[in-house]
Amino acid sequence: MISIAERHKFIIDTLRKEGFIKVTDAAIALNVTTATIRNDLKFLEAKKLLFRTHGSASIINPHTIDLNLTEKEKIKIAEKRKIAEAAYKLIEKNDSIIVGAGSTVFAFAEQIKPVDELTVVTASLKVSILLNDLVNTNIIQLGGTIRKNSLSVIGDYTSSFFDGVSCSKVFLGVDGIDADFGITNSNIDEALLNKRMIDASLKTIILADSSKFGKRGFGRICGLDRVDVIVTDSGITEAMVEIVENAGIELVIT
């Protein structure tokens, strides 16, 4: 019979390799009950070796904080640029797209150089200013209350715009992608606006560097079932690749 020390080593080794572990998977692999694994996770959390969530555990704190856009722009710069370049290739001739807010989405906007007509609906003030001088580009800047942390607009007035429009694609940056909790943002108002953007789009494209996987923001945008494409970098773990692909999501790894 496997010892407690061996169970703990298996859990920690899996966390270091994959970034997270599910209670049910660990129980099956170690041939013990889920109650035993939960007790193991509780013990290891008390030792500050992991963070427990519902039905799983993470090697790092899964809960994100609402960083200022200026701070976000200094993180994972190279990865965001590659993600942006790959995401731009998803824009088609005469497209009408919705662009959210955030540092990865702004990097995406920097890649936009349309040859044909392109309509861009955005909540981001920085995106609107950046794209304003481009030819063949029609910019619709959403109105509303300015959220200083993201330099974007939010609120009921902002969301009401999507009552009467339909766009081909929405490109969103997110703060967390969790197998159980779904796609999240650290700000609840921005999360609600992102959900309205998804409802008004035929295809949902998430732009997120690999550090966002296994994380949870305060505001839930939607489940993985509402996502069509995720563009990320090569730092994504094999376990997360499997989860994303099993959810029927097209995964683009840069």
SULZI-V202249 format. One record per pair of residues at least 6 apart in sequence whose ideal C-beta (glycine too) atoms are under 6 Angstrom apart, sorted by the first residue. I is the first residue (numbers start at 1). J is the second residue. Records with the same first field share a line. If there is no record, write none. Layout:
# SULZI-V202249
I=J, J
This chain:
# SULZI-V202249
2=30
7=30, 40
14=21
15=21, 50, 59
18=237, 239
19=59, 214, 237
20=56, 58, 214
21=57
22=56
23=34, 37, 55
26=37
27=34, 37
41=52, 57
44=50
45=52
50=57
51=58, 61, 62
53=62
58=214
62=214, 215, 216
63=216
64=175, 176, 186, 215, 217
66=149, 186, 187
68=149
69=150, 151
72=103
73=103
76=209
79=209, 233
80=104, 107
81=107
82=254
83=207, 231, 254
84=107, 108, 111
85=111
86=231, 252, 254
87=108, 207, 231
88=111
93=116
94=116, 117
95=118, 168
96=119, 167, 168
97=120, 167, 169
98=121, 167, 170, 197, 201
99=105, 120, 122, 127, 171
100=172, 173, 194
101=123, 124, 150, 152
102=173
104=173, 207
105=173
106=126
108=171, 207
109=127, 130
114=136, 137
117=136
118=137
119=138
120=131, 139
121=140
122=128
123=142, 152, 153
124=152
125=151
126=151
128=139, 141
131=137, 139
132=139
142=153, 158, 161
143=157
144=153, 154, 155, 157, 158
145=154, 155
146=153
147=154
154=189, 190, 193
158=193
159=193, 196
162=196, 200
165=200
167=200, 201
168=202
169=201, 203, 205
170=197, 198, 201, 204
171=205
172=194, 206
173=207
174=183, 206, 208
175=184, 185, 186, 217
176=184, 212, 215, 216, 217
177=183, 208, 212, 213
178=216
179=243
181=216
182=220, 222, 223, 224
183=221, 222
184=216, 217, 220
185=191, 217, 219, 221
186=217, 218
188=218, 219
191=219, 221
194=221
195=221, 222
198=204, 222, 226
203=228
204=226, 227, 228
205=229
206=227, 230
207=231
208=232
209=233
210=232, 233, 235, 236
213=240
224=247
227=249
229=250
230=244, 249, 251
231=252
233=254
234=253
244=251
245=251
